């Protein structure tokens, strides 16, 4: 029997991160394929004329796509 060790996540909850195209706060993360996937909430800008629908400001990104702000 062999064990695989997954490294600890680099970023933590509520940490501000940047990525190509924006920045935001880490809302959650999970291990996937020996890496970490992060749910990032981007800050809301001005409210558009058609009103906000919901969580259109959240994105899922791989740890390799993020860096600390």
GIBELVEN-V685133 format. One record per residue. N is the residue number from 1. RES is the residue in one letter. SS is DSSP state (a for helix, b for strand, c for the rest). Layout:
n->N res->RES ss->SS
n->N res->RES ss->SS
This chain:
n->1 res->X ss->c
n->2 res->X ss->c
n->3 res->X ss->c
n->4 res->X ss->c
n->5 res->X ss->c
n->6 res->X ss->c
n->7 res->X ss->c
n->8 res->X ss->c
n->9 res->X ss->c
n->10 res->X ss->c
n->11 res->X ss->c
n->12 res->X ss->c
n->13 res->X ss->c
n->14 res->X ss->c
n->15 res->X ss->c
n->16 res->X ss->b
n->17 res->X ss->b
n->18 res->X ss->b
n->19 res->X ss->b
n->20 res->X ss->c
n->21 res->X ss->c
n->22 res->X ss->b
n->23 res->X ss->b
n->24 res->X ss->b
n->25 res->X ss->b
n->26 res->X ss->b
n->27 res->X ss->b
n->28 res->X ss->b
n->29 res->X ss->b
n->30 res->X ss->b
n->31 res->X ss->b
n->32 res->X ss->b
n->33 res->X ss->c
n->34 res->X ss->c
n->35 res->X ss->b
n->36 res->X ss->b
n->37 res->X ss->b
n->38 res->X ss->b
n->39 res->X ss->b
n->40 res->X ss->b
n->41 res->X ss->b
n->42 res->X ss->b
n->43 res->X ss->c
n->44 res->X ss->c
n->45 res->X ss->c
n->46 res->X ss->c
n->47 res->X ss->c
n->48 res->X ss->c
n->49 res->X ss->c
n->50 res->X ss->c
n->51 res->X ss->c
n->52 res->X ss->c
n->53 res->X ss->c
n->54 res->X ss->c
n->55 res->X ss->c
n->56 res->X ss->c
n->57 res->X ss->c
n->58 res->X ss->b
n->59 res->X ss->b
n->60 res->X ss->b
n->61 res->X ss->b
n->62 res->X ss->b
n->63 res->X ss->a
n->64 res->X ss->a
n->65 res->X ss->a
n->66 res->X ss->c
n->67 res->X ss->b
n->68 res->X ss->b
n->69 res->X ss->c
